[in-house]
């Protein structure tokens, strides 16, 4: 996986690693999948998490007390046959992860591939 170009992102990742190693693994697992599909995607810090940007912000990963959330800017447009996406706002939808096992079982690839379809 590519190392982030943002020193703020790197500082955030290192802080999570020291404070909560299990959430750090989830965070890095999610980032790895995003970069596998979009090697040139950019990262920056905003709203207390890491935002992923193509032409605009398309997704973000946020670390909370009890879970890590992968949020999709245009998630309301995503196919979701298994009803895994949470959220009822106008645009955003998200997946919550409490463990690294869930990174494997919630089919992140399926959703991450859809990011580029709706990059405005």
BALOBA-1460 file (C-alpha; in Angstrom, 3 decimals):
// residues 120
<rec num="1" residu="x" x="0.000" y="0.000" z="0.000"/>
<rec num="2" residu="x" x="1.218" y="3.500" z="-0.807"/>
<rec num="3" residu="x" x="2.305" y="5.681" z="2.052"/>
<rec num="4" residu="x" x="0.093" y="8.732" z="2.451"/>
<rec num="5" residu="x" x="1.395" y="11.997" z="1.053"/>
<rec num="6" residu="x" x="-0.252" y="13.879" z="3.915"/>
<rec num="7" residu="x" x="1.722" y="14.297" z="7.131"/>
<rec num="8" residu="x" x="-1.551" y="14.915" z="8.994"/>
<rec num="9" residu="x" x="-2.918" y="11.583" z="7.773"/>
<rec num="10" residu="x" x="0.296" y="9.820" z="8.805"/>
<rec num="11" residu="x" x="0.148" y="11.444" z="12.262"/>
<rec num="12" residu="x" x="-3.489" y="10.349" z="12.638"/>
<rec num="13" residu="x" x="-2.687" y="6.750" z="11.630"/>
<rec num="14" residu="x" x="0.240" y="6.605" z="14.064"/>
<rec num="15" residu="x" x="-1.898" y="8.008" z="16.878"/>
<rec num="16" residu="x" x="-4.582" y="5.364" z="16.308"/>
<rec num="17" residu="x" x="-1.890" y="2.663" z="16.240"/>
<rec num="18" residu="x" x="-0.663" y="3.711" z="19.696"/>
<rec num="19" residu="x" x="-4.107" y="4.235" z="21.241"/>
<rec num="20" residu="x" x="-6.038" y="1.281" z="19.789"/>
<rec num="21" residu="x" x="-4.098" y="-1.345" z="17.799"/>
<rec num="22" residu="x" x="-7.250" y="-3.289" z="16.823"/>
<rec num="23" residu="x" x="-8.910" y="-0.215" z="15.298"/>
<rec num="24" residu="x" x="-5.595" y="0.587" z="13.603"/>
<rec num="25" residu="x" x="-5.706" y="-2.803" z="11.855"/>
<rec num="26" residu="x" x="-9.242" y="-2.100" z="10.662"/>
<rec num="27" residu="x" x="-8.262" y="1.384" z="9.480"/>
<rec num="28" residu="x" x="-5.263" y="0.063" z="7.558"/>
<rec num="29" residu="x" x="-7.295" y="-2.828" z="6.127"/>
<rec num="30" residu="x" x="-9.830" y="-0.375" z="4.736"/>
<rec num="31" residu="x" x="-7.139" y="1.932" z="3.339"/>
<rec num="32" residu="x" x="-5.440" y="-1.016" z="1.651"/>
<rec num="33" residu="x" x="-8.640" y="-1.977" z="-0.170"/>
<rec num="34" residu="x" x="-9.303" y="1.610" z="-1.259"/>
<rec num="35" residu="x" x="-5.754" y="1.954" z="-2.643"/>
<rec num="36" residu="x" x="-5.964" y="-1.416" z="-4.414"/>
<rec num="37" residu="x" x="-8.875" y="-0.081" z="-6.465"/>
<rec num="38" residu="x" x="-7.734" y="3.556" z="-6.749"/>
<rec num="39" residu="x" x="-3.911" y="3.715" z="-6.530"/>
<rec num="40" residu="x" x="-3.872" y="7.458" z="-7.283"/>
<rec num="41" residu="x" x="-6.566" y="8.439" z="-4.784"/>
<rec num="42" residu="x" x="-5.539" y="11.264" z="-2.454"/>
<rec num="43" residu="x" x="-6.074" y="11.441" z="1.304"/>
<rec num="44" residu="x" x="-6.544" y="14.387" z="3.600"/>
<rec num="45" residu="x" x="-7.789" y="14.994" z="7.116"/>
<rec num="46" residu="x" x="-11.189" y="16.568" z="7.672"/>
<rec num="47" residu="x" x="-14.000" y="16.172" z="10.203"/>
<rec num="48" residu="x" x="-11.688" y="14.128" z="12.435"/>
<rec num="49" residu="x" x="-11.070" y="11.382" z="9.878"/>
<rec num="50" residu="x" x="-9.367" y="10.560" z="6.614"/>
<rec num="51" residu="x" x="-11.165" y="11.642" z="3.451"/>
<rec num="52" residu="x" x="-10.442" y="10.036" z="0.089"/>
<rec num="53" residu="x" x="-10.477" y="12.294" z="-2.947"/>
<rec num="54" residu="x" x="-10.636" y="11.629" z="-6.670"/>
<rec num="55" residu="x" x="-11.988" y="14.755" z="-8.389"/>
<rec num="56" residu="x" x="-13.788" y="15.476" z="-5.120"/>
<rec num="57" residu="x" x="-14.204" y="13.787" z="-1.740"/>
<rec num="58" residu="x" x="-15.759" y="10.393" z="-2.429"/>
<rec num="59" residu="x" x="-15.373" y="8.512" z="0.853"/>
<rec num="60" residu="x" x="-13.919" y="8.731" z="4.312"/>
<rec num="61" residu="x" x="-12.836" y="6.547" z="7.185"/>
<rec num="62" residu="x" x="-13.521" y="7.597" z="10.757"/>
<rec num="63" residu="x" x="-12.480" y="6.005" z="14.049"/>
<rec num="64" residu="x" x="-15.055" y="6.113" z="16.833"/>
<rec num="65" residu="x" x="-15.051" y="4.761" z="20.366"/>
<rec num="66" residu="x" x="-16.715" y="1.442" z="19.499"/>
<rec num="67" residu="x" x="-16.174" y="1.076" z="15.744"/>
<rec num="68" residu="x" x="-14.530" y="2.303" z="12.550"/>
<rec num="69" residu="x" x="-16.813" y="3.709" z="9.867"/>
<rec num="70" residu="x" x="-16.248" y="3.748" z="6.104"/>
<rec num="71" residu="x" x="-18.495" y="6.445" z="4.672"/>
<rec num="72" residu="x" x="-19.387" y="6.950" z="1.033"/>
<rec num="73" residu="x" x="-20.237" y="10.450" z="-0.204"/>
<rec num="74" residu="x" x="-22.720" y="9.160" z="-2.799"/>
<rec num="75" residu="x" x="-23.641" y="5.940" z="-1.048"/>
<rec num="76" residu="x" x="-27.334" y="6.508" z="-1.656"/>
<rec num="77" residu="x" x="-26.643" y="5.662" z="-5.326"/>
<rec num="78" residu="x" x="-24.798" y="2.416" z="-4.563"/>
<rec num="79" residu="x" x="-26.141" y="-1.029" z="-5.270"/>
<rec num="80" residu="x" x="-26.625" y="-2.765" z="-1.933"/>
<rec num="81" residu="x" x="-28.398" y="-6.087" z="-2.500"/>
<rec num="82" residu="x" x="-27.570" y="-7.416" z="0.986"/>
<rec num="83" residu="x" x="-28.617" y="-4.166" z="2.752"/>
<rec num="84" residu="x" x="-25.233" y="-3.718" z="4.452"/>
<rec num="85" residu="x" x="-25.064" y="0.078" z="4.144"/>
<rec num="86" residu="x" x="-26.329" y="2.150" z="7.058"/>
<rec num="87" residu="x" x="-27.556" y="5.717" z="7.023"/>
<rec num="88" residu="x" x="-30.666" y="7.524" z="5.979"/>
<rec num="89" residu="x" x="-29.331" y="10.953" z="5.140"/>
<rec num="90" residu="x" x="-29.695" y="12.599" z="1.793"/>
<rec num="91" residu="x" x="-26.424" y="11.296" z="0.304"/>
<rec num="92" residu="x" x="-24.021" y="9.471" z="2.601"/>
<rec num="93" residu="x" x="-24.118" y="5.806" z="3.505"/>
<rec num="94" residu="x" x="-21.630" y="3.925" z="5.657"/>
<rec num="95" residu="x" x="-20.367" y="0.566" z="6.854"/>
<rec num="96" residu="x" x="-19.403" y="0.032" z="10.501"/>
<rec num="97" residu="x" x="-16.570" y="-2.273" z="11.545"/>
<rec num="98" residu="x" x="-15.930" y="-3.487" z="15.077"/>
<rec num="99" residu="x" x="-13.194" y="-5.966" z="14.124"/>
<rec num="100" residu="x" x="-10.852" y="-6.941" z="11.320"/>
<rec num="101" residu="x" x="-13.066" y="-9.984" z="10.661"/>
<rec num="102" residu="x" x="-15.856" y="-7.645" z="9.574"/>
<rec num="103" residu="x" x="-13.533" y="-6.023" z="7.035"/>
<rec num="104" residu="x" x="-13.475" y="-9.433" z="5.355"/>
<rec num="105" residu="x" x="-17.177" y="-10.266" z="5.706"/>
<rec num="106" residu="x" x="-18.839" y="-6.973" z="4.742"/>
<rec num="107" residu="x" x="-17.673" y="-7.130" z="1.115"/>
<rec num="108" residu="x" x="-15.912" y="-3.756" z="1.084"/>
<rec num="109" residu="x" x="-14.583" y="-4.421" z="-2.425"/>
<rec num="110" residu="x" x="-18.114" y="-4.413" z="-3.825"/>
<rec num="111" residu="x" x="-18.779" y="-0.944" z="-2.396"/>
<rec num="112" residu="x" x="-15.342" y="0.581" z="-2.989"/>
<rec num="113" residu="x" x="-15.547" y="-0.335" z="-6.679"/>
<rec num="114" residu="x" x="-18.683" y="1.811" z="-6.890"/>
<rec num="115" residu="x" x="-16.910" y="4.965" z="-5.671"/>
<rec num="116" residu="x" x="-15.562" y="5.791" z="-9.126"/>
<rec num="117" residu="x" x="-18.965" y="5.348" z="-10.748"/>
<rec num="118" residu="x" x="-20.400" y="8.294" z="-8.866"/>
<rec num="119" residu="x" x="-17.429" y="10.658" z="-8.581"/>
<rec num="120" residu="x" x="-19.110" y="13.897" z="-9.569"/>
